[in-house]
Amino acid sequence: MPPLSPPTHRLEKLFHRRKCWMLAELAQALDYALITVRRLLHQIGYFRSYTHNGKWYTLRASPQFNRAGLWHYRGKGFSKHGSLTATITHLVGRSPAGLSARELAGELQHPCLAVLSILHKGGALDRIKVGGEFRYLALQEPVNRQQRERLVLEASPTPATSLSTPAAVLVLVEHLKHPGLSFEQLAVHLQQQRQLTVTAESIRRFFTEHDLKKRPNHRSQNIEHPAGLPGANGPGEFGSVSVCAAAGLAFPLGTERVSRVSHLPPGHEDPDPNPPYPSSGKLCRP
């Protein structure tokens, strides 16, 4: 009768037949207790999957990790950094500008939004909202500061566009609430109140692109009679008339029909009173 192979050799042979096993499968194939299989795995070295709640095992020599330290095999993910939480923390820390849940899910090939929320609430990760999306940052200095500085640089406008649509909406909302704020103050206010990172230059470019007039001291009395509103060019000018063009980026109203409002002074009869006109699809203030 040939001598029996050592238990570790029998275990290795199973992994030569198949790269990934679950613990219960190994115990059944070897006819060992689970605790014995765990001890043998510890002796020869192994990795546990960060997917499937860590149920899959592979030998330490099996994975061919990519530059991020990840290996994917038939729908299973393994990381040289260990568990899913340890892997996320490592990937976020090595990223120059942090990572979003969408970017992490793409790299890990596994959803991780719930884990990111737990890590943030538990104080393991920092986060900041950029362009309507949370980006997760390392907690340690100086990495956190460097990542934030990089985000500010990346938020600088390009010639094609200055702000994303969600960011533009928040800029308009806060400007209407606080018309007295300068562009620099508005950028700081958005960071503090909305966790939105934008630069004063990007806001300035946005106003220029859409021909928006900034009226810090604009008054809103006599709203029923637009002619009573003061403006730089005399009574009747409404400084933010082209705000409607920018608002149309995010608030399309479809093809409803609205009535034209007469601009004649009170007491004068309009020869063509309020005929229906098709709306341009944007909400404008008269």
C-alpha positions in Angstrom: 0.0 0.0 0.0 1.6 3.4 -1.0 2.2 5.8 1.8 -0.4 8.6 2.2 0.6 12.0 1.0 0.9 14.7 3.7 -2.3 16.6 4.2 -0.8 19.8 2.8 0.2 18.0 -0.4 -3.3 16.7 -0.9 -4.7 20.2 -0.4 -2.3 21.6 -3.0 -3.3 18.9 -5.5 -6.9 20.1 -5.1 -5.9 23.6 -6.0 -3.9 22.4 -9.0 -7.2 20.9 -10.3 -9.2 24.0 -9.6 -7.9 27.5 -8.6 -10.7 28.5 -6.3 -12.5 26.5 -3.6 -14.9 27.2 -0.8 -13.9 25.9 2.7 -16.8 23.4 2.9 -15.9 21.9 -0.4 -12.3 21.4 0.7 -13.3 19.8 3.9 -15.6 17.4 2.1 -13.0 16.5 -0.5 -10.3 15.9 2.1 -12.7 14.4 4.7 -11.3 16.8 7.3 -13.0 19.1 9.8 -13.3 22.8 8.8 -10.9 23.8 11.6 -8.3 21.3 10.2 -8.6 22.7 6.7 -8.2 26.3 8.0 -5.0 25.2 9.7 -3.6 23.6 6.5 -4.5 26.6 4.5 -2.6 28.8 7.0 0.5 26.6 6.6 0.7 26.8 2.8 -0.6 30.4 2.4 -3.8 31.5 0.8 -6.0 34.5 -0.3 -9.7 34.9 0.4 -12.0 36.7 -2.0 -13.1 40.2 -1.3 -16.3 39.3 -3.2 -18.9 36.8 -2.1 -18.4 37.7 1.5 -14.9 36.1 1.4 -16.2 32.6 0.8 -13.7 31.7 -1.9 -10.1 30.6 -1.2 -7.1 30.3 -3.5 -3.4 29.5 -2.9 -1.0 32.4 -2.4 0.9 31.5 -5.6 -2.2 31.4 -7.8 -3.2 35.0 -8.4 -1.7 37.2 -11.1 -2.4 40.6 -9.7 -2.7 43.7 -11.8 -1.1 47.0 -10.9 -3.8 47.8 -8.4 -3.2 44.5 -6.6 -6.4 42.9 -7.9 -7.0 39.5 -9.5 -10.4 38.5 -11.0 -11.1 34.9 -11.8 -14.4 33.7 -13.1 -16.5 36.3 -11.3 -14.5 36.2 -8.1 -12.2 39.0 -6.9 -9.0 38.7 -4.9 -6.8 41.4 -3.5 -3.3 41.3 -2.2 -4.4 43.9 0.3 -6.9 41.6 1.9 -10.6 42.2 2.6 -12.9 44.6 0.7 -12.6 47.3 3.3 -8.8 47.1 3.4 -8.7 47.1 -0.4 -10.9 50.2 -0.7 -8.9 52.0 1.9 -5.7 51.2 0.0 -7.1 52.2 -3.5 -8.5 55.5 -2.1 -5.2 56.3 -0.4 -3.1 55.8 -3.5 -5.4 57.9 -5.8 -4.2 61.4 -6.5 -7.7 62.9 -6.3 -9.7 60.2 -4.4 -12.2 57.9 -6.0 -16.0 57.9 -6.4 -18.2 54.9 -5.7 -18.7 54.5 -9.4 -14.9 54.5 -10.1 -14.2 52.0 -7.3 -17.0 49.7 -8.5 -15.5 49.7 -12.0 -12.0 48.8 -10.7 -13.2 46.3 -8.2 -15.8 44.8 -10.5 -18.0 44.8 -7.4 -20.5 47.2 -5.9 -19.2 49.0 -2.8 -21.4 52.0 -2.1 -22.7 50.5 1.2 -19.1 49.7 2.4 -18.0 53.2 1.5 -20.8 54.7 3.6 -19.8 52.5 6.5 -16.1 53.5 6.2 -17.0 57.2 6.0 -19.4 57.1 9.0 -16.8 55.0 11.0 -14.2 57.7 10.4 -11.9 55.5 8.1 -12.4 57.7 5.0 -13.1 61.4 4.3 -15.4 62.5 1.4 -16.2 65.6 -0.5 -19.0 66.3 -3.1 -17.7 67.3 -6.5 -20.1 67.9 -9.4 -23.0 66.1 -7.7 -20.9 63.0 -6.8 -19.1 62.1 -3.6 -15.4 61.4 -3.9 -13.8 59.5 -1.1 -10.5 60.6 0.2 -7.8 59.3 2.6 -8.1 60.5 6.2 -4.4 60.8 6.9 -2.4 63.9 6.3 -0.7 65.0 4.1 -2.5 62.7 1.6 -5.9 64.3 2.4 -4.7 67.8 1.7 -3.0 66.8 -1.5 -6.1 65.1 -2.8 -8.3 68.1 -2.0 -5.8 70.4 -3.7 -5.8 68.1 -6.8 -9.7 68.2 -6.9 -9.6 72.0 -6.9 -7.2 72.0 -9.8 -9.3 69.5 -11.7 -12.4 71.6 -11.1 -10.9 74.4 -13.1 -13.1 75.1 -16.2 -12.2 74.1 -19.7 -12.9 76.2 -22.8 -15.8 74.0 -23.7 -17.6 74.1 -20.3 -17.2 75.7 -16.9 -19.6 73.8 -14.7 -21.5 70.6 -14.9 -25.3 70.9 -15.0 -25.8 69.8 -11.3 -23.1 72.3 -10.2 -24.6 75.1 -12.3 -28.0 74.5 -10.7 -26.5 74.8 -7.2 -24.5 77.9 -8.2 -27.7 79.6 -9.4 -29.7 78.6 -6.4 -27.1 80.0 -3.9 -26.6 83.1 -6.0 -30.3 83.8 -5.9 -30.4 83.2 -2.1 -27.3 85.3 -1.5 -26.9 87.9 -4.3 -24.5 90.0 -2.3 -21.8 87.3 -2.3 -18.8 87.8 -4.6 -17.7 84.9 -6.8 -15.0 84.0 -4.3 -17.4 84.1 -1.4 -19.9 82.1 -3.3 -17.3 79.4 -4.0 -16.5 79.2 -0.3 -20.2 79.1 0.6 -20.9 76.3 -1.8 -18.0 74.3 -0.3 -19.2 74.8 3.3 -23.0 74.5 2.8 -23.2 72.1 -0.2 -19.9 70.2 -0.1 -19.4 71.3 -3.7 -15.9 72.2 -4.9 -15.9 74.9 -7.5 -13.5 77.8 -8.1 -14.4 81.4 -8.3 -13.1 81.5 -11.8 -15.4 78.6 -12.9 -18.4 80.5 -11.5 -17.2 83.7 -13.3 -16.8 81.9 -16.6 -20.3 80.3 -16.2 -21.9 83.7 -15.7 -19.9 85.0 -18.8 -20.8 82.1 -21.0 -24.5 82.5 -20.3 -24.5 86.3 -20.3 -25.7 86.5 -16.7 -25.7 89.9 -15.0 -24.7 89.8 -11.4 -26.8 92.3 -9.4 -25.6 92.1 -5.8 -28.0 94.8 -4.6 -31.0 94.0 -6.8 -34.3 94.8 -5.1 -37.5 92.8 -5.7 -40.2 95.3 -4.8 -43.0 96.2 -7.3 -42.9 92.8 -8.7 -46.3 93.1 -10.4 -44.9 96.0 -12.4 -41.6 95.2 -14.0 -41.2 98.8 -15.2 -40.7 99.8 -11.5 -37.6 97.7 -11.2 -34.4 99.7 -11.2 -31.5 98.8 -13.5 -28.2 100.1 -14.9 -29.9 101.3 -18.0 -32.8 102.9 -16.3 -36.3 101.7 -15.1 -37.6 98.5 -16.6 -34.3 96.6 -17.0 -34.2 93.2 -15.3 -30.6 92.4 -14.5 -30.9 88.6 -14.5 -33.0 88.2 -17.6 -30.7 85.6 -19.1 -30.8 83.4 -16.0 -33.6 81.6 -17.7 -31.2 80.5 -20.4 -29.0 78.8 -17.8 -32.0 77.5 -15.8 -33.1 75.8 -19.0 -30.1 73.5 -18.7 -31.7 71.7 -15.7 -35.4 72.7 -15.7 -36.8 71.8 -19.2 -40.6 72.4 -19.2 -41.5 70.5 -22.4 -43.7 72.1 -25.1 -46.4 73.7 -23.0 -48.1 76.7 -24.4 -48.0 80.0 -22.4 -49.6 83.3 -22.8 -47.7 86.4 -23.9 -47.7 89.1 -21.2 -48.1 92.6 -22.5 -45.3 95.1 -21.6 -47.4 98.2 -22.3 -47.8 100.6 -19.3 -51.1 100.3 -17.3 -54.0 102.0 -19.0 -52.9 101.3 -22.5 -54.8 98.8 -24.5 -52.9 96.1 -26.3 -54.2 95.7 -29.9 -53.4 92.0 -29.8 -54.0 91.0 -26.2 -52.2 87.9 -25.1 -52.4 85.5 -28.0 -51.0 82.1 -27.2 -47.4 81.4 -28.2 -45.5 78.2 -28.0 -43.1 78.1 -25.1 -39.4 77.8 -25.8 -39.2 75.1 -23.2 -37.5 77.3 -20.6 -38.7 79.1 -17.5 -38.1 82.8 -17.8 -38.8 85.7 -15.5 -40.6 88.5 -17.3 
